[in-house]
Amino acid sequence: MDWSNLKADYERLGSYSAVATAYGVSKGYVAQEAKRQGINPKPEGRSLAIDWSGLPALYQGGMTYDQLAAHYQCSVHAIQNAMKRLDVTPRPTGLPEGYEWTEERRIAHRAATSTPEFAAKSRENLLKRLPSMRGPSANSPLEKLLQAALLKVGISFSTQRVLLGRYCVDILVQQAPVILEADGSLHHLRKMQDSQRDADLTAAGYRVFRFTGSQINQGADVCTASVIEACGLVPDTDPVADIRTGMMGPENPNWRGGPVTVTCEQCGEQTTRNAARLAQKKRFCDSKCYGTWLREHPEASNRRLKMDFTDLPALCATGMSVPGLATHFGCSTNTIIRVRAQMGVPRRKSRAAAAPPDRSDSDTVRAVQ
């Protein structure tokens, strides 16, 4: 591919998409080569119709990227690109140089973060992050010791369950409303919050047992034995341990309904699909039904079936390589190989197979012998 006239063609055509169409390649290839040559992209789409003249003044006035995006009704990425074009220097992030935590600032910070509104916002953010968290906040080493002790005596339990809509408990026993909490080092920093949490859970009918890290490390079996004796628990016939790494099912903020039964659009059979994927894919049993449907509905097929490959045999006869054909048609090399096999175009022989072997040296050796 000759990229020598890329800058002139980009200035003439005005967009990466137009250049990609003219070159017969994807827009990503054009953007990658333009970045390598140092060509600054032009604003496209709605950014061309927006008046950015007041952006520097608004940003210097203290507005954030999110506030500017809401003001101009665009994305934050568009705001950042506009600032680069206008040579607006971003404000420095973090604490300013030479900033010191004085006692007055500590008191002001403590007062600002001790409000119920701040606590509610922090809890909301934690519940949003919990489904993807991996580490001490989800099945810590202390919790795993208690889990192993419960499994040893045959008590069914579940972990990381959200109760009362706002409290995520460490271990919830299945046969009785009993909660086990493993208190690590962070418990000393939130004793008031944990006491309020225990009071709310107790009022809802749960019995909460808290064990410190030293108690669990010295004997997790002793901890679970005290819970079993106090609550009258008995070993389950078929104990089940529902160990989770985060919120699952309806407790997850990203829950969209789980598996649902749908009807295949090709054969009419009943199949199960995840509700989150139904909006993205057609409803088919498997890839075989999907392929049959594609052949019967070419107008709704993907980009590969809409391409015109009539010139493929002639281009192969001229000696064009598979990567060259892929660049010419704007598709992948696997698509070229598949279409070439469907059209019955023979593969070209490699140079090593086409050239006859050189036996001059061996013939000379035989003559000498």
ZAPASE-79571 format. One record per residue (C-alpha): x, y, z; residue in three letters; residue number from 1. Coordinates in Angstrom, 2 decimals, decimal comma. Layout:
N
@x: X y: Y z: Z rest: ALA nr: NUM
...
// end
This chain:
369
@x: 0,00 y: 0,00 z: 0,00 rest: MET nr: 1
@x: 1,36 y: 3,40 z: -1,06 rest: ASP nr: 2
@x: 0,73 y: 5,95 z: 1,71 rest: TRP nr: 3
@x: 2,85 y: 8,74 z: 0,23 rest: SER nr: 4
@x: -0,17 y: 10,87 z: -0,81 rest: ASN nr: 5
@x: -2,17 y: 10,23 z: 2,36 rest: LEU nr: 6
@x: -1,97 y: 13,81 z: 3,65 rest: LYS nr: 7
@x: -3,05 y: 15,33 z: 0,33 rest: ALA nr: 8
@x: -5,87 y: 12,83 z: -0,09 rest: ASP nr: 9
@x: -7,04 y: 13,44 z: 3,48 rest: TYR nr: 10
@x: -7,12 y: 17,22 z: 2,90 rest: GLU nr: 11
@x: -9,00 y: 16,67 z: -0,36 rest: ARG nr: 12
@x: -11,55 y: 14,09 z: 0,85 rest: LEU nr: 13
@x: -11,97 y: 15,47 z: 4,36 rest: GLY nr: 14
@x: -12,43 y: 12,31 z: 6,49 rest: SER nr: 15
@x: -10,84 y: 8,97 z: 7,29 rest: TYR nr: 16
@x: -13,93 y: 7,16 z: 6,02 rest: SER nr: 17
@x: -13,69 y: 8,73 z: 2,59 rest: ALA nr: 18
@x: -9,97 y: 7,96 z: 2,38 rest: VAL nr: 19
@x: -10,60 y: 4,36 z: 3,43 rest: ALA nr: 20
@x: -13,22 y: 3,98 z: 0,70 rest: THR nr: 21
@x: -10,86 y: 5,42 z: -1,91 rest: ALA nr: 22
@x: -7,95 y: 3,22 z: -0,80 rest: TYR nr: 23
@x: -10,07 y: 0,09 z: -0,38 rest: GLY nr: 24
@x: -9,01 y: -0,48 z: 3,24 rest: VAL nr: 25
@x: -10,60 y: -0,09 z: 6,64 rest: SER nr: 26
@x: -10,88 y: 3,19 z: 8,51 rest: LYS nr: 27
@x: -8,64 y: 1,80 z: 11,26 rest: GLY nr: 28
@x: -5,74 y: 1,32 z: 8,84 rest: TYR nr: 29
@x: -6,07 y: 4,91 z: 7,64 rest: VAL nr: 30
@x: -6,21 y: 6,26 z: 11,20 rest: ALA nr: 31
@x: -3,16 y: 4,22 z: 12,20 rest: GLN nr: 32
@x: -1,09 y: 5,39 z: 9,24 rest: GLU nr: 33
@x: -2,22 y: 9,01 z: 9,74 rest: ALA nr: 34
@x: -1,11 y: 8,87 z: 13,36 rest: LYS nr: 35
@x: 2,28 y: 7,46 z: 12,28 rest: ARG nr: 36
@x: 2,74 y: 10,31 z: 9,80 rest: GLN nr: 37
@x: 1,67 y: 12,92 z: 12,35 rest: GLY nr: 38
@x: -1,52 y: 13,98 z: 10,54 rest: ILE nr: 39
@x: -3,93 y: 15,67 z: 12,95 rest: ASN nr: 40
@x: -7,49 y: 14,40 z: 12,53 rest: PRO nr: 41
@x: -10,24 y: 16,84 z: 11,68 rest: LYS nr: 42
@x: -13,46 y: 17,04 z: 13,69 rest: PRO nr: 43
@x: -16,19 y: 14,89 z: 12,19 rest: GLU nr: 44
@x: -19,93 y: 14,59 z: 12,66 rest: GLY nr: 45
@x: -21,61 y: 16,92 z: 15,16 rest: ARG nr: 46
@x: -18,31 y: 18,50 z: 16,21 rest: SER nr: 47
@x: -18,28 y: 20,48 z: 12,95 rest: LEU nr: 48
@x: -21,57 y: 22,18 z: 13,81 rest: ALA nr: 49
@x: -20,62 y: 23,15 z: 17,38 rest: ILE nr: 50
@x: -19,34 y: 26,63 z: 18,13 rest: ASP nr: 51
@x: -16,29 y: 26,06 z: 20,36 rest: TRP nr: 52
@x: -15,34 y: 29,74 z: 20,69 rest: SER nr: 53
@x: -16,54 y: 29,96 z: 24,30 rest: GLY nr: 54
@x: -14,86 y: 26,74 z: 25,44 rest: LEU nr: 55
@x: -11,61 y: 28,30 z: 26,75 rest: PRO nr: 56
@x: -13,47 y: 30,84 z: 28,88 rest: ALA nr: 57
@x: -15,81 y: 28,22 z: 30,33 rest: LEU nr: 58
@x: -12,92 y: 25,90 z: 31,15 rest: TYR nr: 59
@x: -10,89 y: 28,69 z: 32,74 rest: GLN nr: 60
@x: -13,99 y: 29,59 z: 34,74 rest: GLY nr: 61
@x: -13,77 y: 26,25 z: 36,54 rest: GLY nr: 62
@x: -16,10 y: 23,95 z: 34,60 rest: MET nr: 63
@x: -15,11 y: 20,28 z: 34,47 rest: THR nr: 64
@x: -15,07 y: 18,00 z: 31,43 rest: TYR nr: 65
@x: -18,41 y: 16,46 z: 32,43 rest: ASP nr: 66
@x: -19,99 y: 19,88 z: 32,88 rest: GLN nr: 67
@x: -18,66 y: 21,04 z: 29,51 rest: LEU nr: 68
@x: -19,96 y: 17,88 z: 27,84 rest: ALA nr: 69
@x: -23,41 y: 18,51 z: 29,34 rest: ALA nr: 70
@x: -23,24 y: 22,18 z: 28,25 rest: HIS nr: 71
@x: -22,34 y: 21,37 z: 24,62 rest: TYR nr: 72
@x: -24,40 y: 18,13 z: 24,58 rest: GLN nr: 73
@x: -21,51 y: 16,02 z: 23,37 rest: CYS nr: 74
@x: -19,08 y: 13,47 z: 24,75 rest: SER nr: 75
@x: -16,10 y: 14,12 z: 27,01 rest: VAL nr: 76
@x: -13,85 y: 12,83 z: 24,21 rest: HIS nr: 77
@x: -15,17 y: 15,57 z: 21,90 rest: ALA nr: 78
@x: -14,40 y: 18,18 z: 24,59 rest: ILE nr: 79
@x: -10,83 y: 16,91 z: 24,93 rest: GLN nr: 80
@x: -10,28 y: 16,99 z: 21,15 rest: ASN nr: 81
@x: -11,69 y: 20,52 z: 20,94 rest: ALA nr: 82
@x: -9,35 y: 21,67 z: 23,72 rest: MET nr: 83
@x: -6,38 y: 20,23 z: 21,83 rest: LYS nr: 84
@x: -7,40 y: 22,07 z: 18,67 rest: ARG nr: 85
@x: -7,81 y: 25,34 z: 20,61 rest: LEU nr: 86
@x: -4,48 y: 24,83 z: 22,49 rest: ASP nr: 87
@x: -6,19 y: 24,99 z: 25,88 rest: VAL nr: 88
@x: -3,85 y: 23,76 z: 28,61 rest: THR nr: 89
@x: -5,59 y: 21,30 z: 30,96 rest: PRO nr: 90
@x: -5,63 y: 22,11 z: 34,64 rest: ARG nr: 91
@x: -3,21 y: 20,09 z: 36,79 rest: PRO nr: 92
@x: -4,80 y: 17,22 z: 38,69 rest: THR nr: 93
@x: -4,20 y: 16,14 z: 42,26 rest: GLY nr: 94
@x: -2,90 y: 18,24 z: 45,11 rest: LEU nr: 95
@x: -0,89 y: 21,33 z: 44,17 rest: PRO nr: 96
@x: 2,84 y: 21,34 z: 44,69 rest: GLU nr: 97
@x: 3,78 y: 22,24 z: 48,26 rest: GLY nr: 98
@x: 0,36 y: 21,33 z: 49,65 rest: TYR nr: 99
@x: 0,48 y: 20,28 z: 53,30 rest: GLU nr: 100
@x: -2,14 y: 18,58 z: 55,45 rest: TRP nr: 101
@x: -2,48 y: 20,99 z: 58,31 rest: THR nr: 102
@x: -4,67 y: 20,31 z: 61,32 rest: GLU nr: 103
@x: -7,28 y: 22,79 z: 60,06 rest: GLU nr: 104
@x: -7,49 y: 21,01 z: 56,72 rest: ARG nr: 105
@x: -7,79 y: 17,64 z: 58,42 rest: ARG nr: 106
@x: -10,69 y: 18,91 z: 60,52 rest: ILE nr: 107
@x: -12,43 y: 20,33 z: 57,43 rest: ALA nr: 108
@x: -11,88 y: 17,09 z: 55,48 rest: HIS nr: 109
@x: -13,18 y: 14,99 z: 58,38 rest: ARG nr: 110
@x: -16,28 y: 17,15 z: 58,63 rest: ALA nr: 111
@x: -16,95 y: 16,91 z: 54,89 rest: ALA nr: 112
@x: -16,61 y: 13,10 z: 54,79 rest: THR nr: 113
@x: -18,61 y: 12,37 z: 57,95 rest: SER nr: 114
@x: -22,00 y: 13,37 z: 56,57 rest: THR nr: 115
@x: -24,78 y: 10,83 z: 55,85 rest: PRO nr: 116
@x: -24,83 y: 11,97 z: 52,22 rest: GLU nr: 117
@x: -21,14 y: 11,12 z: 51,76 rest: PHE nr: 118
@x: -21,63 y: 7,72 z: 53,43 rest: ALA nr: 119
@x: -24,61 y: 6,90 z: 51,21 rest: ALA nr: 120
@x: -22,69 y: 7,88 z: 48,08 rest: LYS nr: 121
@x: -19,69 y: 5,78 z: 49,13 rest: SER nr: 122
@x: -21,92 y: 2,75 z: 49,77 rest: ARG nr: 123
@x: -23,58 y: 3,20 z: 46,39 rest: GLU nr: 124
@x: -20,21 y: 3,32 z: 44,62 rest: ASN nr: 125
@x: -19,03 y: 0,23 z: 46,51 rest: LEU nr: 126
@x: -22,09 y: -1,77 z: 45,47 rest: LEU nr: 127
@x: -21,46 y: -0,81 z: 41,84 rest: LYS nr: 128
@x: -17,83 y: -1,93 z: 42,01 rest: ARG nr: 129
@x: -18,43 y: -5,10 z: 44,00 rest: LEU nr: 130
@x: -19,42 y: -7,39 z: 41,05 rest: PRO nr: 131
@x: -15,97 y: -6,99 z: 39,49 rest: SER nr: 132
@x: -13,90 y: -6,83 z: 42,67 rest: MET nr: 133
@x: -11,30 y: -9,51 z: 43,31 rest: ARG nr: 134
@x: -9,31 y: -9,45 z: 46,51 rest: GLY nr: 135
@x: -9,73 y: -8,83 z: 50,23 rest: PRO nr: 136
@x: -13,20 y: -7,31 z: 49,82 rest: SER nr: 137
@x: -14,49 y: -10,53 z: 48,25 rest: ALA nr: 138
@x: -13,59 y: -13,76 z: 50,11 rest: ASN nr: 139
@x: -10,55 y: -12,62 z: 52,07 rest: SER nr: 140
@x: -8,12 y: -15,19 z: 53,58 rest: PRO nr: 141
@x: -9,91 y: -14,91 z: 56,95 rest: LEU nr: 142
@x: -13,26 y: -15,60 z: 55,29 rest: GLU nr: 143
@x: -11,80 y: -18,62 z: 53,49 rest: LYS nr: 144
@x: -10,71 y: -20,11 z: 56,82 rest: LEU nr: 145
@x: -14,26 y: -19,83 z: 58,15 rest: LEU nr: 146
@x: -15,63 y: -21,27 z: 54,91 rest: GLN nr: 147
@x: -13,31 y: -24,28 z: 55,16 rest: ALA nr: 148
@x: -14,35 y: -24,83 z: 58,78 rest: ALA nr: 149
@x: -18,06 y: -24,81 z: 57,85 rest: LEU nr: 150
@x: -17,48 y: -27,22 z: 54,98 rest: LEU nr: 151
@x: -15,59 y: -29,50 z: 57,36 rest: LYS nr: 152
@x: -18,63 y: -29,89 z: 59,63 rest: VAL nr: 153
@x: -21,12 y: -29,99 z: 56,72 rest: GLY nr: 154
@x: -22,95 y: -26,67 z: 57,08 rest: ILE nr: 155
@x: -24,36 y: -25,10 z: 53,88 rest: SER nr: 156
@x: -23,66 y: -21,40 z: 53,42 rest: PHE nr: 157
@x: -23,45 y: -18,59 z: 50,90 rest: SER nr: 158
@x: -20,98 y: -15,71 z: 50,63 rest: THR nr: 159
@x: -21,13 y: -12,07 z: 49,50 rest: GLN nr: 160
@x: -24,90 y: -11,78 z: 49,88 rest: ARG nr: 161
@x: -26,59 y: -8,37 z: 49,96 rest: VAL nr: 162
@x: -29,17 y: -8,10 z: 52,74 rest: LEU nr: 163
@x: -31,65 y: -5,29 z: 53,36 rest: LEU nr: 164
@x: -30,58 y: -3,81 z: 50,05 rest: GLY nr: 165
@x: -27,38 y: -2,24 z: 51,40 rest: ARG nr: 166
@x: -25,32 y: -4,65 z: 53,54 rest: TYR nr: 167
@x: -23,00 y: -7,22 z: 51,92 rest: CYS nr: 168
@x: -22,32 y: -9,97 z: 54,48 rest: VAL nr: 169
@x: -19,33 y: -12,30 z: 54,51 rest: ASP nr: 170
@x: -21,06 y: -15,64 z: 55,20 rest: ILE nr: 171
@x: -24,79 y: -16,41 z: 55,42 rest: LEU nr: 172
@x: -25,80 y: -19,81 z: 56,79 rest: VAL nr: 173
@x: -28,57 y: -21,46 z: 54,77 rest: GLN nr: 174
@x: -30,51 y: -23,42 z: 57,41 rest: GLN nr: 175
@x: -30,92 y: -20,47 z: 59,80 rest: ALA nr: 176
@x: -30,70 y: -16,65 z: 59,61 rest: PRO nr: 177
@x: -27,14 y: -16,65 z: 60,91 rest: VAL nr: 178
@x: -24,36 y: -14,35 z: 59,66 rest: ILE nr: 179
@x: -20,62 y: -14,80 z: 60,19 rest: LEU nr: 180
@x: -18,33 y: -11,77 z: 59,80 rest: GLU nr: 181
@x: -14,54 y: -11,92 z: 59,59 rest: ALA nr: 182
@x: -13,17 y: -8,66 z: 60,99 rest: ASP nr: 183
@x: -9,82 y: -7,68 z: 59,56 rest: GLY nr: 184
@x: -7,79 y: -4,55 z: 60,14 rest: SER nr: 185
@x: -10,44 y: -2,28 z: 58,57 rest: LEU nr: 186
@x: -12,96 y: -3,18 z: 61,29 rest: HIS nr: 187
@x: -11,11 y: -0,94 z: 63,77 rest: HIS nr: 188
@x: -11,67 y: 2,04 z: 61,44 rest: LEU nr: 189
@x: -15,44 y: 1,52 z: 61,10 rest: ARG nr: 190
@x: -16,67 y: 0,22 z: 64,43 rest: LYS nr: 191
@x: -19,56 y: 2,69 z: 64,54 rest: MET nr: 192
@x: -20,73 y: 1,72 z: 61,03 rest: GLN nr: 193
@x: -20,46 y: -2,00 z: 61,82 rest: ASP nr: 194
@x: -22,41 y: -1,58 z: 65,07 rest: SER nr: 195
@x: -25,22 y: 0,17 z: 63,19 rest: GLN nr: 196
@x: -25,09 y: -2,53 z: 60,55 rest: ARG nr: 197
@x: -25,36 y: -5,29 z: 63,18 rest: ASP nr: 198
@x: -28,29 y: -3,49 z: 64,83 rest: ALA nr: 199
@x: -30,19 y: -3,27 z: 61,53 rest: ASP nr: 200
@x: -29,54 y: -6,93 z: 60,70 rest: LEU nr: 201
@x: -30,54 y: -8,03 z: 64,20 rest: THR nr: 202
@x: -33,77 y: -6,05 z: 63,95 rest: ALA nr: 203
@x: -34,48 y: -7,86 z: 60,67 rest: ALA nr: 204
@x: -34,18 y: -11,27 z: 62,40 rest: GLY nr: 205
@x: -30,55 y: -12,22 z: 61,75 rest: TYR nr: 206
@x: -28,01 y: -13,35 z: 64,35 rest: ARG nr: 207
@x: -24,60 y: -11,79 z: 63,67 rest: VAL nr: 208
@x: -21,37 y: -13,36 z: 64,92 rest: PHE nr: 209
@x: -18,12 y: -11,41 z: 64,52 rest: ARG nr: 210
@x: -14,66 y: -12,95 z: 64,84 rest: PHE nr: 211
@x: -11,36 y: -11,10 z: 64,84 rest: THR nr: 212
@x: -8,40 y: -12,08 z: 62,71 rest: GLY nr: 213
@x: -6,49 y: -13,50 z: 65,68 rest: SER nr: 214
@x: -9,45 y: -15,69 z: 66,70 rest: GLN nr: 215
@x: -9,82 y: -17,08 z: 63,21 rest: ILE nr: 216
@x: -6,10 y: -17,69 z: 62,73 rest: ASN nr: 217
@x: -5,79 y: -19,44 z: 66,09 rest: GLN nr: 218
@x: -8,75 y: -21,73 z: 65,46 rest: GLY nr: 219
@x: -11,44 y: -21,26 z: 62,80 rest: ALA nr: 220
@x: -12,96 y: -24,59 z: 63,91 rest: ASP nr: 221
@x: -13,48 y: -23,21 z: 67,42 rest: VAL nr: 222
@x: -15,26 y: -20,15 z: 65,98 rest: CYS nr: 223
@x: -17,67 y: -22,20 z: 63,87 rest: THR nr: 224
@x: -18,24 y: -24,65 z: 66,75 rest: ALA nr: 225
@x: -19,38 y: -21,79 z: 68,99 rest: SER nr: 226
@x: -21,84 y: -20,64 z: 66,32 rest: VAL nr: 227
@x: -23,21 y: -24,17 z: 65,84 rest: ILE nr: 228
@x: -23,69 y: -24,61 z: 69,59 rest: GLU nr: 229
@x: -25,30 y: -21,19 z: 70,11 rest: ALA nr: 230
@x: -27,73 y: -21,53 z: 67,20 rest: CYS nr: 231
@x: -28,41 y: -25,30 z: 67,36 rest: GLY nr: 232
@x: -27,22 y: -25,95 z: 63,80 rest: LEU nr: 233
@x: -26,98 y: -29,53 z: 62,51 rest: VAL nr: 234
@x: -24,89 y: -30,90 z: 59,64 rest: PRO nr: 235
@x: -26,70 y: -30,93 z: 56,31 rest: ASP nr: 236
@x: -27,20 y: -34,19 z: 54,43 rest: THR nr: 237
@x: -25,88 y: -32,68 z: 51,19 rest: ASP nr: 238
@x: -24,00 y: -29,48 z: 52,15 rest: PRO nr: 239
@x: -23,69 y: -26,81 z: 49,46 rest: VAL nr: 240
@x: -21,18 y: -23,95 z: 49,53 rest: ALA nr: 241
@x: -22,27 y: -21,01 z: 47,34 rest: ASP nr: 242
@x: -18,95 y: -19,15 z: 47,27 rest: ILE nr: 243
@x: -19,23 y: -15,96 z: 45,24 rest: ARG nr: 244
@x: -16,65 y: -13,42 z: 44,11 rest: THR nr: 245
@x: -19,25 y: -10,65 z: 44,07 rest: GLY nr: 246
@x: -22,97 y: -10,01 z: 43,78 rest: MET nr: 247
@x: -24,79 y: -12,47 z: 41,55 rest: MET nr: 248
@x: -28,25 y: -12,66 z: 40,05 rest: GLY nr: 249
@x: -30,76 y: -9,93 z: 40,92 rest: PRO nr: 250
@x: -28,36 y: -8,57 z: 43,56 rest: GLU nr: 251
@x: -25,99 y: -7,46 z: 40,80 rest: ASN nr: 252
@x: -26,65 y: -3,88 z: 39,56 rest: PRO nr: 253
@x: -25,90 y: -5,14 z: 35,99 rest: ASN nr: 254
@x: -28,53 y: -7,91 z: 36,21 rest: TRP nr: 255
@x: -30,71 y: -8,05 z: 33,08 rest: ARG nr: 256
@x: -32,94 y: -11,01 z: 33,75 rest: GLY nr: 257
@x: -30,69 y: -14,06 z: 33,31 rest: GLY nr: 258
@x: -31,43 y: -16,95 z: 30,92 rest: PRO nr: 259
@x: -34,75 y: -16,83 z: 29,08 rest: VAL nr: 260
@x: -36,44 y: -19,30 z: 26,74 rest: THR nr: 261
@x: -36,74 y: -18,11 z: 23,13 rest: VAL nr: 262
@x: -37,84 y: -19,67 z: 19,85 rest: THR nr: 263
@x: -35,27 y: -20,25 z: 17,09 rest: CYS nr: 264
@x: -36,10 y: -18,07 z: 14,08 rest: GLU nr: 265
@x: -35,01 y: -20,81 z: 11,65 rest: GLN nr: 266
@x: -36,21 y: -24,20 z: 12,94 rest: CYS nr: 267
@x: -38,74 y: -23,09 z: 15,56 rest: GLY nr: 268
@x: -37,19 y: -25,11 z: 18,39 rest: GLU nr: 269
@x: -37,09 y: -23,79 z: 21,95 rest: GLN nr: 270
@x: -33,66 y: -22,66 z: 23,13 rest: THR nr: 271
@x: -32,19 y: -20,80 z: 26,10 rest: THR nr: 272
@x: -30,36 y: -17,50 z: 25,71 rest: ARG nr: 273
@x: -29,03 y: -14,89 z: 28,11 rest: ASN nr: 274
@x: -31,31 y: -11,86 z: 28,28 rest: ALA nr: 275
@x: -28,32 y: -9,48 z: 28,04 rest: ALA nr: 276
@x: -27,38 y: -10,89 z: 24,60 rest: ARG nr: 277
@x: -30,81 y: -10,97 z: 22,99 rest: LEU nr: 278
@x: -30,55 y: -7,33 z: 21,94 rest: ALA nr: 279
@x: -27,22 y: -7,98 z: 20,21 rest: GLN nr: 280
@x: -27,74 y: -11,27 z: 18,36 rest: LYS nr: 281
@x: -30,46 y: -13,08 z: 16,45 rest: LYS nr: 282
@x: -32,30 y: -15,87 z: 18,21 rest: ARG nr: 283
@x: -31,00 y: -19,16 z: 16,80 rest: PHE nr: 284
@x: -30,29 y: -22,62 z: 18,22 rest: CYS nr: 285
@x: -26,72 y: -22,81 z: 16,95 rest: ASP nr: 286
@x: -24,41 y: -21,66 z: 14,17 rest: SER nr: 287
@x: -25,92 y: -24,18 z: 11,72 rest: LYS nr: 288
@x: -29,36 y: -22,59 z: 11,94 rest: CYS nr: 289
@x: -27,76 y: -19,16 z: 11,73 rest: TYR nr: 290
@x: -25,86 y: -20,12 z: 8,55 rest: GLY nr: 291
@x: -29,03 y: -21,50 z: 6,96 rest: THR nr: 292
@x: -30,85 y: -18,28 z: 7,78 rest: TRP nr: 293
@x: -28,03 y: -16,21 z: 6,24 rest: LEU nr: 294
@x: -28,25 y: -18,12 z: 2,97 rest: ARG nr: 295
@x: -32,01 y: -17,60 z: 2,83 rest: GLU nr: 296
@x: -31,77 y: -13,89 z: 3,73 rest: HIS nr: 297
@x: -28,75 y: -12,46 z: 1,87 rest: PRO nr: 298
@x: -30,15 y: -8,93 z: 2,10 rest: GLU nr: 299
@x: -29,79 y: -9,01 z: 5,91 rest: ALA nr: 300
@x: -26,43 y: -10,76 z: 5,89 rest: SER nr: 301
@x: -23,10 y: -9,39 z: 7,03 rest: ASN nr: 302
@x: -20,67 y: -7,25 z: 5,04 rest: ARG nr: 303
@x: -18,78 y: -10,20 z: 3,54 rest: ARG nr: 304
@x: -21,85 y: -11,57 z: 1,72 rest: LEU nr: 305
@x: -22,61 y: -8,12 z: 0,28 rest: LYS nr: 306
@x: -19,19 y: -7,81 z: -1,39 rest: MET nr: 307
@x: -18,76 y: -8,32 z: -5,12 rest: ASP nr: 308
@x: -16,05 y: -10,94 z: -5,64 rest: PHE nr: 309
@x: -16,55 y: -11,34 z: -9,42 rest: THR nr: 310
@x: -13,07 y: -9,95 z: -10,11 rest: ASP nr: 311
@x: -11,39 y: -12,36 z: -7,71 rest: LEU nr: 312
@x: -10,44 y: -15,07 z: -10,30 rest: PRO nr: 313
@x: -8,93 y: -12,50 z: -12,67 rest: ALA nr: 314
@x: -6,94 y: -10,85 z: -9,90 rest: LEU nr: 315
@x: -5,68 y: -14,25 z: -8,71 rest: CYS nr: 316
@x: -4,59 y: -15,05 z: -12,28 rest: ALA nr: 317
@x: -2,48 y: -11,89 z: -12,37 rest: THR nr: 318
@x: -0,50 y: -13,16 z: -9,38 rest: GLY nr: 319
@x: -1,94 y: -10,91 z: -6,65 rest: MET nr: 320
@x: -1,25 y: -12,33 z: -3,19 rest: SER nr: 321
@x: -3,87 y: -13,09 z: -0,55 rest: VAL nr: 322
@x: -2,93 y: -10,02 z: 1,58 rest: PRO nr: 323
@x: -3,14 y: -7,88 z: -1,55 rest: GLY nr: 324
@x: -6,58 y: -9,28 z: -2,34 rest: LEU nr: 325
@x: -7,71 y: -8,64 z: 1,22 rest: ALA nr: 326
@x: -6,54 y: -5,01 z: 0,96 rest: THR nr: 327
@x: -8,24 y: -4,64 z: -2,43 rest: HIS nr: 328
@x: -11,62 y: -5,94 z: -1,25 rest: PHE nr: 329
@x: -11,36 y: -4,46 z: 2,24 rest: GLY nr: 330
@x: -11,78 y: -7,73 z: 4,13 rest: CYS nr: 331
@x: -9,67 y: -10,30 z: 5,98 rest: SER nr: 332
@x: -7,35 y: -12,90 z: 4,47 rest: THR nr: 333
@x: -9,54 y: -15,69 z: 5,85 rest: ASN nr: 334
@x: -12,47 y: -14,30 z: 3,87 rest: THR nr: 335
@x: -10,38 y: -14,31 z: 0,68 rest: ILE nr: 336
@x: -9,30 y: -17,92 z: 1,24 rest: ILE nr: 337
@x: -12,89 y: -19,01 z: 1,94 rest: ARG nr: 338
@x: -14,37 y: -17,22 z: -1,09 rest: VAL nr: 339
@x: -11,58 y: -18,48 z: -3,34 rest: ARG nr: 340
@x: -12,37 y: -22,06 z: -2,32 rest: ALA nr: 341
@x: -16,10 y: -21,52 z: -2,89 rest: GLN nr: 342
@x: -15,48 y: -20,14 z: -6,40 rest: MET nr: 343
@x: -13,13 y: -23,01 z: -7,26 rest: GLY nr: 344
@x: -10,12 y: -20,77 z: -7,90 rest: VAL nr: 345
@x: -6,98 y: -22,95 z: -7,67 rest: PRO nr: 346
@x: -4,25 y: -21,93 z: -5,30 rest: ARG nr: 347
@x: -1,01 y: -20,63 z: -6,73 rest: ARG nr: 348
@x: 2,01 y: -22,83 z: -6,28 rest: LYS nr: 349
@x: 4,71 y: -21,51 z: -4,02 rest: SER nr: 350
@x: 8,05 y: -20,52 z: -5,50 rest: ARG nr: 351
@x: 9,80 y: -23,41 z: -3,79 rest: ALA nr: 352
@x: 7,34 y: -25,91 z: -5,28 rest: ALA nr: 353
@x: 7,28 y: -24,24 z: -8,73 rest: ALA nr: 354
@x: 11,07 y: -24,05 z: -9,20 rest: ALA nr: 355
@x: 12,77 y: -27,37 z: -10,15 rest: PRO nr: 356
@x: 15,33 y: -28,62 z: -7,66 rest: PRO nr: 357
@x: 18,93 y: -27,69 z: -8,36 rest: ASP nr: 358
@x: 20,80 y: -30,98 z: -8,83 rest: ARG nr: 359
@x: 23,99 y: -29,54 z: -10,33 rest: SER nr: 360
@x: 26,02 y: -30,10 z: -7,15 rest: ASP nr: 361
@x: 24,82 y: -33,67 z: -6,68 rest: SER nr: 362
@x: 25,48 y: -34,48 z: -10,36 rest: ASP nr: 363
@x: 28,99 y: -33,10 z: -10,00 rest: THR nr: 364
@x: 29,60 y: -35,29 z: -6,96 rest: VAL nr: 365
@x: 28,40 y: -38,38 z: -8,82 rest: ARG nr: 366
@x: 30,69 y: -37,53 z: -11,78 rest: ALA nr: 367
@x: 33,70 y: -37,21 z: -9,50 rest: VAL nr: 368
@x: 32,90 y: -40,53 z: -7,85 rest: GLN nr: 369
// end
